[in-house]
């Protein structure tokens, strides 16, 4: 009976993780829409970083008051700050700066390394021991992402690529810390407390970096999306999925995220989708399908 419940929880975790990934996949095109290219800048990347966290933090404060959520324990605060450093500061800032210089499709390919980075961080943090076959499958998926980047001519490392890799590392760190907290309280309260505890930093920075020049309505629309969905509601599904299905296993669903971002960039930004992208997307989805069926042992 316990085994049946465990399998049910893992299935729910995978579906919730996929929902979170779909929401997060829109982050790159919407952030690109918000900040604009270097030749036509819109919202400052620093404002997008602090502003989306500040507004989401105010919504989180209301949610926590309405639900009468208890304050985090003192021993949980360091983990909250690690999660905030990765998801509130690192990822959005690196992404916003990089997307001033590269398009969303390029960023989607480079950030496709997030599943492997998250799995490695989780294995170290939680002392998990996935099977060799699991690692081989995850590595194959990441190799496909790297191969796609090379085929598209992004093999040369630029400053934007370095910023995107910084975003990958930040995300892995933030996701794993959030997953640990989600095992101790509801996922909704985790992201809400992360955002509320960040308000002393994000509110003044958002105020200081408020745009002075006129900004297109579409760019404000991108900002609203990354505030409500990328920074807040998406984590409701994502952290719950990581807690139910296991961080190492559910994180592999992220492999489809860069290709969803590629697809979303077509209607949102008018970027061109090549047939080769579809082929790589199918190949990566196949590795996820196989990888989630391979054993990943959890700690006692």
Buried (B, 14 or more C-beta within 10 A) or exposed (E): EEEEEBEEBBEBBBBBBBBBBBBBBBBBBBBBBBBBBEEEBBBBBBBBBBBBBBBBBBBBBEBBEEEEBEEBEEEBEEBBBBBBBBBBBBBBBBBBBBBBBBBBBBBBBBBBBBBBBBBBBBBEBBEBBBEEEBBBBBBBBBEBBBBBBEBBEBEEEEEBBEBBBBBBBBBBBBBBBBBBBBBEBBBBBBBBBBBBBBBEBBBEBBEEBEBEEEBBEBBBEBBBBBBBBBBBBBBBBBBBBBBBBBBBBBBBBBBBBBBBBBBBBBEBBEBEBEEEBEEBBEBBBBBBEBBBEBEBEBEE
